[in-house]
Amino acid sequence: MQEEQRTEAEERLFDILVFLATSARGCIDEPPLYGPFRLVDALSRLIDVYGHVPGLKKDPFLTEIKAEIDGKKFLVMSDPEGFKRFLDELVRKFTVELKRRSGQRS
């Protein structure tokens, strides 16, 4: 049987789907903070898809967010309170950007 040819974007998206499925199962038995860790890791992986899917060009805001996630996601292991502050700041940045993109003032 001949293997189907898949695009790089299809492979990346499939890898994310596998990650999410296994993460969902892992969250049942893992410490509670691993769920948020897995979600921000998935966010980073999804941002990485930009530029690999036709019609999705790289986004400077998301590129910056990805770098921040990749630099701070492991705080969950060494500094749980710092990880929570990082998540609060991440949500704040997305809120500001959402308002900017929708034409609202902060």
Secondary structure as GFF3:
##gff-version 3
##sequence-region A 1 106
A	DSSP	alpha_helix	8	29	.	.	.	ID=ss1
A	DSSP	alpha_helix	34	47	.	.	.	ID=ss2
A	DSSP	alpha_helix	60	72	.	.	.	ID=ss3
A	DSSP	alpha_helix	75	78	.	.	.	ID=ss4
A	DSSP	alpha_helix	80	101	.	.	.	ID=ss5
###
